[in-house]
Amino acid sequence: MKKRGGTPAVPKSTTKRITLAKQGLEEIPVDLIRERCPDVVELDLTDNNLGEIMECRFFPTLQLLVLDGNHISSDTQFPFLPKLDTLWVNKNEITNLALFLDKITLSTPNLKHLSMLKNPACPSCFNGGTVVLYQDYRYYTLSRLPHLLSLDNSPISEEERRTAQGMYASVSAVSTTKMVPIKMPAPSPPPETSKAKKGTPAKKDGGESSDWTDSDDE
């Protein structure tokens, strides 16, 4: 796998850390990384053009992964990384916090440090968010990832952790419970009075629909 313009220069690693920042990568050069450091522990891919990172599945020893300044989105698939301790995805394109957390909750069971600053899903002072919005983002994230020790490079206090669990206890319960589909009963046949009168054309699919009525259950 190559970047545009050629193969990036990766020095032989003696510390199990590989840095490929600002290389214009659109794919992770798996073969090159495995050649230089087959049991890489820290991988820095800052400021590239990565939108997919499934190639990281070839590095199960990863403990730190830096993806700042790429094209990581809420739909980006994460491979299972059982040893990953630190994940930085600052300055990306993550818009749906719940969807993103769904993925990393399953893929990174031992995650302790997460940073998501400068993403639309993280309403901080960097992108016009308020203090209240940012704190709520922290509470929600902690409710989904209760074992985090730091978020956005800021330590998590026990008081903050307790508040998060209290505020979003129901959300945490739903996210860890297997959802079972409910079988709905078959609809009843329409009454005889609903038939079209003689000489009046019956309403076909695609015709005007009746107005929706607001419901408090929505």
C-alpha positions as CSV (number, residue, x, y, z in Angstrom):
1,M,0.0,0.0,0.0
2,K,1.4,3.4,-0.9
3,K,0.6,7.0,-0.4
4,R,0.1,9.4,-3.3
5,G,3.5,10.2,-4.7
6,G,5.4,7.1,-3.4
7,T,6.1,5.0,-0.3
8,P,6.6,6.8,3.0
9,A,9.9,6.5,4.7
10,V,9.5,4.5,7.9
11,P,12.7,4.1,10.0
12,K,13.4,0.8,11.7
13,S,11.7,1.0,15.1
14,T,13.5,0.1,18.3
15,T,10.9,1.4,20.6
16,K,7.8,-0.3,19.1
17,R,6.5,3.1,18.0
18,I,5.8,4.0,14.4
19,T,5.2,7.6,13.3
20,L,3.6,8.3,9.9
21,A,2.3,11.8,10.4
22,K,1.7,14.1,7.4
23,Q,2.4,11.5,4.8
24,G,-0.7,12.1,2.7
25,L,-1.8,8.5,3.3
26,E,-5.2,7.3,2.1
27,E,-4.5,3.7,3.3
28,I,-2.5,2.4,6.2
29,P,0.7,0.8,4.8
30,V,0.3,-2.5,6.6
31,D,3.2,-4.4,4.9
32,L,5.7,-1.6,5.6
33,I,4.7,-1.2,9.3
34,R,4.9,-5.0,9.8
35,E,8.3,-5.0,8.2
36,R,9.6,-2.2,10.4
37,C,7.9,-3.2,13.6
38,P,5.6,-6.3,13.5
39,D,4.6,-5.9,17.2
40,V,4.0,-2.2,17.0
41,V,2.6,-0.7,20.3
42,E,2.2,3.0,19.4
43,L,1.1,4.2,15.9
44,D,0.8,7.9,15.0
45,L,-1.1,8.6,11.8
46,T,-1.7,12.3,12.4
47,D,-2.7,14.6,9.5
48,N,-3.3,12.1,6.7
49,N,-6.3,11.4,4.5
50,L,-7.6,8.3,6.3
51,G,-11.3,7.5,6.4
52,E,-11.1,3.8,7.1
53,I,-8.8,2.1,9.6
54,M,-9.7,-1.6,9.4
55,E,-6.1,-2.4,8.4
56,C,-5.3,-1.8,12.1
57,R,-6.6,-5.3,12.7
58,F,-3.2,-6.5,11.7
59,F,-1.7,-4.8,14.8
60,P,-3.4,-6.5,17.8
61,T,-0.6,-5.3,20.1
62,L,-1.5,-1.6,19.6
63,Q,-1.9,0.3,22.9
64,L,-1.9,3.8,21.5
65,L,-3.4,5.0,18.2
66,V,-3.3,8.7,17.1
67,L,-5.7,9.5,14.2
68,D,-5.8,13.3,14.6
69,G,-6.5,15.4,11.5
70,N,-7.9,12.7,9.2
71,H,-11.4,11.9,7.8
72,I,-12.6,9.6,10.6
73,S,-16.4,9.8,10.8
74,S,-19.2,8.3,12.8
75,D,-19.5,5.6,10.2
76,T,-15.8,4.6,10.3
77,Q,-15.5,0.9,11.2
78,F,-13.0,0.1,14.0
79,P,-11.4,-3.4,14.2
80,F,-11.2,-5.3,17.5
81,L,-8.1,-3.9,19.3
82,P,-8.1,-5.7,22.7
83,K,-5.0,-3.9,24.1
84,L,-5.8,-0.4,23.0
85,D,-5.4,2.0,25.9
86,T,-5.3,5.4,24.3
87,L,-7.2,6.7,21.2
88,W,-6.9,10.2,19.8
89,V,-9.3,11.2,17.1
90,N,-9.1,15.0,17.4
91,K,-10.0,17.2,14.5
92,N,-11.9,14.7,12.4
93,E,-15.5,14.5,11.0
94,I,-17.4,12.7,13.8
95,T,-20.9,14.1,13.9
96,N,-22.9,11.4,15.7
97,L,-21.6,10.7,19.2
98,A,-23.8,7.8,20.0
99,L,-23.0,5.9,16.8
100,F,-19.3,6.5,17.2
101,L,-19.3,5.3,20.9
102,D,-21.3,2.2,19.9
103,K,-18.3,1.2,17.7
104,I,-15.5,1.9,20.0
105,T,-17.3,0.4,23.0
106,L,-17.2,-3.0,21.2
107,S,-13.8,-2.6,19.5
108,T,-11.7,-1.2,22.3
109,P,-12.8,-2.9,25.6
110,N,-9.7,-1.7,27.5
111,L,-9.8,1.9,26.4
112,K,-8.7,4.3,29.2
113,H,-7.9,7.6,27.4
114,L,-10.0,9.1,24.6
115,S,-9.7,12.5,23.0
116,M,-12.3,13.9,20.5
117,L,-11.7,17.6,20.5
118,K,-12.5,19.6,17.3
119,N,-15.2,17.2,16.1
120,P,-18.8,18.3,15.5
121,A,-19.9,15.7,18.0
122,C,-17.7,17.3,20.7
123,P,-19.2,20.8,21.3
124,S,-16.2,22.5,22.9
125,C,-14.9,26.1,22.8
126,F,-12.9,25.0,19.7
127,N,-16.1,24.8,17.6
128,G,-18.5,27.2,19.2
129,G,-19.9,24.9,21.9
130,T,-20.9,26.1,25.3
131,V,-19.7,25.0,28.7
132,V,-23.0,23.3,29.4
133,L,-23.0,21.4,26.1
134,Y,-19.4,20.3,26.5
135,Q,-20.1,19.0,30.1
136,D,-23.1,17.1,28.9
137,Y,-21.0,15.5,26.1
138,R,-18.6,14.4,28.8
139,Y,-21.3,12.9,31.0
140,Y,-22.8,11.0,28.1
141,T,-19.4,9.7,26.9
142,L,-18.6,8.6,30.5
143,S,-21.9,6.8,30.8
144,R,-21.0,4.8,27.7
145,L,-17.3,4.3,28.6
146,P,-17.3,4.1,32.4
147,H,-13.7,2.9,32.6
148,L,-12.2,6.0,31.0
149,L,-9.5,7.7,33.1
150,S,-9.3,10.8,30.9
151,L,-11.4,12.4,28.2
152,D,-10.0,15.1,25.9
153,N,-6.7,15.0,27.9
154,S,-8.6,16.0,31.0
155,P,-8.7,13.6,34.1
156,I,-12.1,12.3,35.1
157,S,-13.1,12.8,38.8
158,E,-15.1,10.3,40.7
159,E,-17.8,12.9,41.2
160,E,-18.0,13.4,37.5
161,R,-18.2,9.7,36.9
162,R,-21.1,9.3,39.4
163,T,-23.0,12.2,37.9
164,A,-22.6,10.7,34.4
165,Q,-24.0,7.3,35.6
166,G,-26.9,9.0,37.4
167,M,-27.9,11.2,34.4
168,Y,-27.6,8.5,31.7
169,A,-28.2,5.3,33.6
170,S,-31.1,4.2,31.3
171,V,-28.9,4.9,28.2
172,S,-26.1,2.7,29.6
173,A,-28.5,-0.1,30.4
174,V,-30.0,-0.1,26.9
175,S,-26.6,0.0,25.2
176,T,-25.4,-3.1,27.1
177,T,-28.6,-5.1,26.7
178,K,-29.3,-7.2,23.7
179,M,-32.3,-5.8,21.9
180,V,-34.9,-8.5,21.0
181,P,-37.3,-7.6,18.1
182,I,-41.0,-7.6,19.0
183,K,-43.3,-9.3,16.6
184,M,-46.3,-7.1,15.8
185,P,-49.7,-8.5,15.3
186,A,-51.1,-8.6,11.7
187,P,-53.3,-5.6,10.9
188,S,-57.1,-6.2,10.9
189,P,-58.9,-6.1,7.6
190,P,-60.7,-2.8,6.8
191,P,-64.4,-2.6,7.6
192,E,-67.0,-2.9,4.9
193,T,-67.9,0.8,5.1
194,S,-64.4,1.8,4.0
195,K,-65.0,0.4,0.5
196,A,-65.2,3.0,-2.3
197,K,-68.7,3.9,-3.4
198,K,-70.0,2.8,-6.8
199,G,-68.8,5.2,-9.4
200,T,-66.1,6.7,-7.2
201,P,-62.5,5.7,-8.1
202,A,-60.7,4.0,-5.2
203,K,-57.7,5.8,-3.9
204,K,-54.5,4.3,-5.2
205,D,-51.0,4.2,-3.7
206,G,-49.2,7.4,-4.3
207,G,-52.2,9.6,-3.7
208,E,-52.5,12.3,-1.2
209,S,-52.1,11.2,2.4
210,S,-54.1,12.5,5.3
211,D,-52.5,15.0,7.7
212,W,-50.3,13.6,10.6
213,T,-51.6,14.4,14.1
214,D,-49.0,15.4,16.7
215,S,-48.6,12.9,19.5
216,D,-47.1,13.2,22.9
217,D,-45.6,9.8,22.5
218,E,-43.3,10.9,19.8
